[in-house]
Amino acid sequence: MNYCGICDKDFHEYSHLQQHWIQSPKHHYCRYCDDAFDDTDELEDHFEDVHIHYCMTCTRVITG
């Protein structure tokens, strides 16, 4: 089961659920860690704590 409780949707494959999380503005998802957060603040805290190269201005993780 690949279920999104926020949207009450079930997806046939986990990869489809991941794409849903990435594309939906309702979700706060870190694609680098494959983890979802309750709100934007929690996601930004995660980026600052875990992903050292996080830009607050453009809200992106800089990978290299």
C-alpha positions in Angstrom: 0.0 0.0 0.0 1.4 3.4 -1.0 -1.1 5.7 0.7 -1.1 9.4 1.2 -3.1 10.1 4.3 -3.2 13.9 3.7 -4.9 13.5 0.2 -6.6 10.1 0.9 -5.1 8.6 -2.2 -3.6 5.2 -2.8 -0.9 4.7 -5.5 -0.1 1.5 -7.2 3.7 2.0 -6.9 5.8 3.7 -4.3 7.5 5.8 -7.0 4.1 7.3 -7.9 3.6 8.2 -4.3 7.0 9.9 -4.2 6.2 11.9 -7.3 2.9 12.9 -5.7 4.8 14.2 -2.7 7.3 16.1 -4.8 4.7 17.7 -7.1 2.0 18.6 -4.6 2.3 21.9 -2.7 0.4 20.3 0.2 3.4 18.2 1.1 6.8 19.0 2.6 9.0 16.3 1.3 12.8 15.9 1.2 13.6 13.9 -1.9 17.2 13.4 -0.8 16.2 11.5 2.4 12.8 10.2 1.1 11.1 11.7 4.2 8.0 13.8 4.7 7.5 16.6 7.2 4.4 18.3 8.8 5.1 21.8 7.5 7.6 24.0 5.7 9.3 25.1 8.9 10.1 21.5 9.8 11.4 20.8 6.3 13.6 23.9 6.3 15.0 22.9 9.7 15.7 19.5 8.3 17.5 21.0 5.3 19.6 23.3 7.6 20.5 20.5 10.1 21.1 17.6 7.7 21.9 19.1 4.3 24.8 21.4 5.0 24.6 23.1 1.6 21.1 24.5 1.8 20.3 28.0 0.5 17.5 29.7 2.4 17.1 32.3 -0.4 16.3 29.9 -3.2 15.1 27.2 -0.8 17.2 24.5 -2.5 19.8 22.0 -1.4 23.0 22.5 -3.4 24.5 19.1 -4.4 27.8 18.6 -5.9 
